[in-house]
Amino acid sequence: MNVPKEIIELANLRVEARQNKDFTKADELRDQISELGWIVKDTAQGFEFSEKPPFLQHQNLNQLNNLENIINRKIGVCLLVDGWLDDTKECIESLLKYLPQETVITVLDLGNVENTGIYLEELQKENVNKLEVFHIAQTLSEAGWANSINKLIELNPGQFSVIMDLSSIVSGDVITPLINEIKDDVIACGWKGSLVNLEDQWRSVDDKGDGEVDILLGYLFAIKSKVAQEIPANSKAKFYRNADLEWSLMLRSAGHKLFAKGENLAVVQKRHHGYHDSEAGYRDKESRKNYDRILQNFRGKVEILSPRR
């Protein structure tokens, strides 16, 4: 990448400003670099550059506050996109075919990896009032899975939020059946749910089919937005694995019921890149952190679990 000398000089001045704790000046220099068509990213070695994409890209999740022109909807489908362009296309384009009325797909593009942000920007133009896209410069590992999901739910003015992974590919309306099960004490319903294995001392979970569950997996589930905003996923969860288990137990600890309804649901799971193709050391380390919090905070609290079956 041929970065102009002027841009490199501005980035060096920004490093000096940050070292002097003059963060106002550092922000001004970052904005100046952005106006010249480049994005500067801090690294352990100093900084690196990328060309500014042809759309509005916020620096981080914190800048996604008090946004105007949020599309009205009853249901918001929350999708995190951190690359995997082919998966992004298959997931969203299939979902658009079977989108219920008063439903909007809300996508957070993290880092424009593999130019997915550019694809999403074009797709949004073709699906006005059905697709809403926000772009940030942070990658998913930088922003964190829980913080990113929580931000999308925070931005959702609708009654229900649908948490969905790009590996879940639909061939029909999967949202309406889930929403229909959310009533009375049931605040969330998902495609895949499990019961904690008590004989294994909470070290594993068992799939028991449809019914009330302890755990909803993050591949696809619907939840009341207000409840999800009041009890968000743990912000310490940077990686998705075990974070959905922890969130489920947090919800059950507050007295809420969760329901699984996977039978005859028109959805299949393709390769889950978030697990299989993540850097192994990072994946295992962050998954373990999430798991350890579950054992520390919930193990033995059988009163929060659903009836055994």
C-alpha positions in Angstrom: 0.0 0.0 0.0 1.5 3.3 -1.1 0.7 5.7 1.7 1.5 9.4 0.9 4.4 10.9 2.9 2.0 13.7 4.2 -0.2 11.1 5.8 2.7 9.3 7.5 3.9 12.7 8.9 0.4 13.4 10.3 0.3 10.0 11.9 3.7 10.6 13.6 2.4 13.9 15.0 -0.6 12.0 16.3 1.6 9.6 18.1 3.5 12.5 19.7 0.2 14.1 20.8 -1.0 10.8 22.4 2.3 10.4 24.2 1.8 13.9 25.6 -1.8 13.1 26.5 -3.1 15.8 24.2 -6.0 13.7 23.1 -7.9 16.6 21.6 -5.0 17.2 19.2 -4.7 13.5 18.5 -8.4 13.4 17.5 -8.0 16.5 15.3 -5.1 14.8 13.5 -7.0 11.6 13.1 -9.9 13.6 11.5 -7.5 15.4 9.3 -6.1 12.1 8.1 -9.6 10.9 7.5 -10.5 14.0 5.4 -7.5 13.1 3.2 -9.0 9.7 2.5 -7.2 7.4 5.0 -7.9 5.7 8.3 -5.1 5.4 10.9 -5.3 2.5 13.4 -3.1 2.3 16.5 -1.1 -0.9 16.9 1.5 -2.2 19.3 4.2 -1.2 16.8 2.8 2.3 16.3 0.1 2.6 13.6 -1.1 1.2 10.3 -3.3 2.6 7.5 -6.2 1.6 5.4 -7.9 3.5 2.7 -11.1 5.2 3.8 -14.2 3.3 2.5 -16.8 5.1 0.3 -19.4 5.3 3.1 -19.7 6.7 6.6 -17.6 4.6 9.0 -17.7 5.4 12.7 -14.5 4.9 14.7 -16.1 2.7 17.4 -19.3 1.5 19.0 -19.4 4.6 21.3 -20.0 6.8 18.2 -23.2 4.9 17.5 -25.2 7.0 20.0 -28.2 9.2 19.4 -28.3 8.4 15.7 -31.1 9.9 13.6 -33.2 8.3 11.0 -33.4 4.9 12.6 -36.0 2.9 10.7 -39.3 2.2 12.6 -40.1 -1.5 13.0 -41.7 -4.1 15.3 -38.9 -6.6 15.0 -35.2 -5.9 14.5 -32.9 -8.7 13.3 -29.4 -8.1 14.7 -26.5 -9.3 12.6 -22.8 -8.9 13.2 -20.6 -8.9 10.0 -16.9 -9.3 10.4 -15.9 -10.5 6.9 -16.9 -13.8 5.3 -18.5 -12.1 2.2 -20.0 -15.3 0.8 -21.7 -16.1 4.1 -22.9 -12.6 4.5 -24.5 -12.7 1.0 -26.2 -16.1 1.5 -27.5 -15.3 5.0 -28.9 -11.8 4.3 -30.3 -12.4 0.8 -32.1 -15.5 2.0 -33.4 -13.7 5.0 -34.7 -10.8 2.9 -36.9 -13.3 0.9 -38.8 -14.4 3.9 -38.8 -11.2 6.1 -42.1 -10.7 8.0 -43.9 -7.4 7.8 -42.6 -4.7 10.2 -39.2 -6.3 10.4 -35.9 -4.7 9.6 -32.5 -6.4 9.3 -30.0 -4.3 11.3 -26.4 -5.0 10.4 -23.2 -3.9 12.2 -20.3 -4.0 9.7 -17.1 -4.4 11.8 -14.0 -3.2 9.9 -15.2 -3.7 6.3 -13.3 -7.0 6.2 -13.2 -8.6 2.7 -15.1 -5.4 1.6 -18.3 -6.7 3.2 -19.2 -3.1 4.1 -19.1 -2.1 0.5 -21.4 -5.0 -0.5 -23.8 -4.1 2.4 -23.9 -0.5 1.4 -25.1 -1.4 -2.1 -27.6 -4.0 -0.8 -29.1 -1.4 1.5 -29.8 0.9 -1.4 -31.8 -1.9 -3.0 -33.7 -2.7 0.2 -34.8 0.6 1.7 -36.8 0.2 4.9 -35.8 -3.5 5.1 -32.1 -3.3 5.7 -30.2 -0.9 8.0 -26.4 -0.9 8.0 -24.0 0.7 10.5 -20.2 0.7 9.9 -17.4 1.0 12.4 -13.7 0.8 12.0 -13.3 -1.7 14.9 -13.1 -5.4 14.1 -15.2 -7.8 16.1 -12.3 -8.8 18.3 -11.7 -5.1 19.1 -15.3 -4.2 19.8 -16.3 -7.5 21.4 -19.2 -9.8 20.7 -21.4 -8.8 23.7 -20.8 -5.0 23.3 -21.6 -5.3 19.6 -24.8 -7.3 20.1 -25.9 -5.0 23.0 -25.4 -1.9 20.8 -27.6 -3.3 18.0 -30.3 -4.0 20.5 -29.9 -0.6 22.1 -30.4 0.9 18.6 -33.6 -1.2 18.0 -36.8 0.7 18.7 -38.9 -2.4 18.0 -40.7 -4.7 20.5 -38.5 -7.7 19.6 -34.9 -8.3 18.7 -33.7 -11.3 16.8 -30.2 -12.4 17.5 -28.8 -14.3 14.5 -25.5 -15.7 13.2 -24.3 -15.6 9.6 -24.0 -19.4 9.6 -27.8 -19.7 10.0 -29.5 -19.9 6.5 -33.2 -19.7 6.3 -35.6 -21.1 3.6 -38.8 -19.7 5.1 -40.2 -17.4 7.7 -38.4 -18.4 10.9 -39.1 -15.2 12.8 -42.9 -15.4 13.2 -42.9 -18.9 14.8 -40.3 -17.7 17.4 -42.2 -14.4 18.2 -45.5 -16.3 18.6 -44.0 -18.3 21.5 -43.0 -15.1 23.4 -45.8 -14.6 25.8 -46.6 -14.6 29.5 -43.4 -15.4 31.3 -41.5 -16.5 28.2 -39.3 -13.6 27.1 -37.2 -15.3 24.5 -37.5 -18.2 22.1 -34.8 -19.8 19.9 -33.9 -22.4 17.3 -31.5 -24.3 19.6 -31.8 -24.6 23.3 -30.4 -26.9 26.0 -30.6 -27.9 29.7 -27.6 -27.8 32.0 -26.3 -31.2 32.7 -26.4 -31.4 36.5 -24.7 -34.8 36.7 -21.7 -33.3 35.0 -21.5 -30.5 37.5 -22.6 -27.8 35.0 -19.7 -28.6 32.7 -21.9 -29.5 29.7 -25.5 -29.0 28.4 -27.9 -31.4 26.8 -30.3 -30.9 23.9 -33.8 -32.0 25.0 -35.8 -30.8 22.0 -38.6 -28.2 22.1 -39.8 -26.8 25.4 -38.6 -24.6 28.2 -34.8 -24.5 28.4 -31.9 -23.2 30.5 -29.9 -22.0 27.6 -30.6 -20.5 24.2 -27.8 -20.6 21.6 -26.9 -17.5 19.7 -27.3 -19.0 16.2 -30.9 -17.7 16.1 -33.3 -16.6 18.9 -35.9 -13.8 19.4 -36.1 -11.8 22.7 -38.2 -8.9 24.0 -36.0 -5.9 23.3 -36.9 -4.2 26.6 -35.7 -7.2 28.6 -32.5 -7.5 26.5 -31.8 -3.8 27.2 -32.4 -4.2 30.9 -30.3 -7.4 31.1 -27.7 -7.2 28.3 -25.1 -9.8 27.5 -22.0 -9.5 29.8 -19.7 -6.8 28.3 -16.7 -8.9 29.4 -17.6 -11.5 26.7 -15.4 -10.6 23.8 -15.9 -13.9 22.0 -19.3 -15.4 21.3 -18.7 -19.0 22.6 -20.2 -19.6 26.0 -21.4 -15.9 26.0 -24.9 -17.0 24.9 -24.9 -19.5 27.8 -23.9 -16.9 30.3 -26.5 -14.4 29.0 -29.2 -17.1 29.2 -28.4 -17.8 32.8 -28.4 -14.1 33.6 -31.9 -13.9 32.2 -33.1 -16.9 34.1 -31.6 -15.6 37.3 -34.0 -12.6 36.9 -36.9 -14.9 36.8 -37.5 -15.0 33.0 -38.3 -18.1 31.0 -36.7 -19.2 27.8 -38.2 -21.5 25.2 -36.7 -23.6 22.3 -38.7 -24.3 19.1 -36.4 -25.9 16.6 -38.7 -28.6 15.2 -39.8 -27.9 11.6 -38.1 -24.5 11.7 -36.9 -23.6 8.1 -33.3 -23.0 8.9 -30.0 -24.9 8.5 -26.5 -24.1 9.8 -23.5 -23.8 7.4 -19.9 -23.7 8.5 -19.6 -21.6 11.6 -16.5 -19.5 10.8 -16.7 -17.7 14.1 -15.6 -20.9 15.8 -13.8 -23.1 13.2 -11.8 -20.3 11.6 -11.0 -18.0 14.5 -7.4 -17.9 15.7 -7.3 -20.9 18.0 -5.4 -19.3 20.9 -7.7 -16.3 21.1 -10.8 -18.5 20.7 -9.9 -20.9 23.5 -8.7 -18.1 25.8 -11.8 -16.0 25.5 -14.2 -19.0 25.5 -12.6 -20.2 28.8 -13.0 -16.8 30.4 -16.7 -16.9 29.6 -17.0 -20.4 30.8 -15.2 -19.7 34.1 -17.6 -16.8 34.8 -20.5 -19.2 34.4 -19.1 -21.7 36.9 -18.3 -18.9 39.3 -21.6 -17.1 39.2 -24.2 -19.9 38.5 -23.0 -23.4 39.2 -25.1 -25.0 41.9 -28.0 -22.5 41.6 -30.5 -25.1 40.5 -33.4 -22.8 41.5 -32.8 -20.7 38.4 -33.0 -23.7 36.0 -36.0 -24.8 34.0 -37.8 -28.1 35.0 -35.8 -31.2 34.1 -37.1 -33.5 31.3 
